[in-house]
Amino acid sequence: STFCAAGTSQLIQVGPNASGEVDRSSILSFFPNPVSEMLTVELKSGPALDIRFWNAQGIFVHGEQILEGQTQIGLEAWPAGLYWVEWQVEGRSSFHRLLKF
């Protein structure tokens, strides 16, 4: 598990691993985490990706297509709590935790 103290941010990244599979962090990252108002999502290379956000109860909250470069997503109106960020690379879903405060 990962812990971030208040005032710090965690960059979540997913690159190729020893087995030759695509490491999803080399393609997309999001920060800061935890976040209060504005989340930056960076697609480093490749075609556009669909990114989805789910709350801790598994309810879909938001979806957006991310283009190469940086995209800002405003989370001001979202309640504080744990969210799951999902995106797909080569047909495989990748889920990562996001903490909204």
C-alpha positions as CSV (number, residue, x, y, z in Angstrom):
1,S,0.0,0.0,0.0
2,T,1.0,3.6,-0.5
3,F,0.7,6.5,1.8
4,C,1.1,10.2,1.1
5,A,1.4,12.7,3.8
6,A,-0.6,15.9,3.5
7,G,1.0,18.4,1.2
8,T,2.7,15.8,-0.9
9,S,1.7,14.3,-4.2
10,Q,2.1,10.9,-5.6
11,L,2.8,10.4,-9.3
12,I,1.2,7.1,-10.5
13,Q,2.8,5.7,-13.5
14,V,2.4,2.5,-15.5
15,G,6.4,0.9,-18.8
16,P,7.5,-2.2,-20.5
17,N,8.3,-4.9,-18.0
18,A,10.6,-7.9,-18.2
19,S,7.9,-10.2,-19.7
20,G,7.5,-7.8,-22.6
21,E,4.0,-6.7,-21.6
22,V,3.2,-3.0,-21.7
23,D,3.6,-1.4,-18.3
24,R,0.6,0.9,-18.3
25,S,2.4,3.5,-16.2
26,S,4.8,4.4,-18.9
27,I,1.8,5.5,-21.0
28,L,-0.4,7.4,-18.6
29,S,0.1,9.2,-15.3
30,F,-2.1,11.3,-13.1
31,F,-1.3,13.7,-10.3
32,P,-1.5,15.0,-7.7
33,N,-2.7,12.1,-5.6
34,P,-4.3,12.9,-3.2
35,V,-6.2,15.7,-5.1
36,S,-8.5,18.4,-3.9
37,E,-9.6,20.3,-7.0
38,M,-7.8,19.8,-10.3
39,L,-6.4,16.4,-11.5
40,T,-3.8,16.4,-14.3
41,V,-3.8,13.4,-16.5
42,E,-0.8,12.9,-18.9
43,L,-0.9,10.6,-21.9
44,K,2.8,10.2,-22.8
45,S,2.4,8.5,-26.2
46,G,0.0,6.5,-28.3
47,P,-3.6,6.9,-29.4
48,A,-6.3,8.5,-27.3
49,L,-7.4,6.5,-24.2
50,D,-10.8,6.4,-22.5
51,I,-10.4,7.0,-18.8
52,R,-13.2,6.2,-16.3
53,F,-13.7,7.1,-12.6
54,W,-15.6,4.9,-10.2
55,N,-16.4,5.8,-6.6
56,A,-15.6,3.4,-3.7
57,Q,-19.1,1.8,-4.0
58,G,-18.3,0.9,-7.7
59,I,-20.6,3.5,-9.2
60,F,-19.5,5.2,-12.4
61,V,-18.8,8.9,-11.8
62,H,-17.1,10.3,-14.8
63,G,-15.6,9.3,-18.2
64,E,-13.4,11.2,-20.6
65,Q,-11.2,10.6,-23.6
66,I,-7.6,11.6,-23.0
67,L,-5.4,12.8,-25.9
68,E,-1.7,12.8,-26.0
69,G,-0.2,15.5,-23.7
70,Q,-1.8,16.8,-20.5
71,T,-5.6,17.0,-19.7
72,Q,-7.0,18.8,-16.7
73,I,-10.1,17.3,-15.0
74,G,-11.9,19.4,-12.4
75,L,-12.9,17.5,-9.3
76,E,-14.1,20.4,-7.2
77,A,-17.7,19.1,-7.1
78,W,-16.8,15.5,-6.2
79,P,-17.3,14.4,-2.6
80,A,-14.2,13.6,-0.7
81,G,-13.3,9.9,-0.7
82,L,-11.6,7.0,-2.5
83,Y,-12.1,6.7,-6.3
84,W,-10.8,4.1,-8.8
85,V,-9.3,5.3,-12.1
86,E,-9.6,2.9,-15.0
87,W,-8.1,2.9,-18.4
88,Q,-7.4,0.2,-21.0
89,V,-4.1,-0.6,-22.9
90,E,-4.0,-3.4,-25.4
91,G,-7.4,-4.6,-24.2
92,R,-6.4,-4.9,-20.6
93,S,-8.0,-2.7,-17.9
94,S,-5.8,-1.0,-15.4
95,F,-7.2,0.3,-12.1
96,H,-5.5,2.8,-9.8
97,R,-6.6,4.4,-6.5
98,L,-7.3,8.2,-6.4
99,L,-7.9,9.9,-3.1
100,K,-10.1,13.1,-3.2
101,F,-10.0,15.4,-0.1
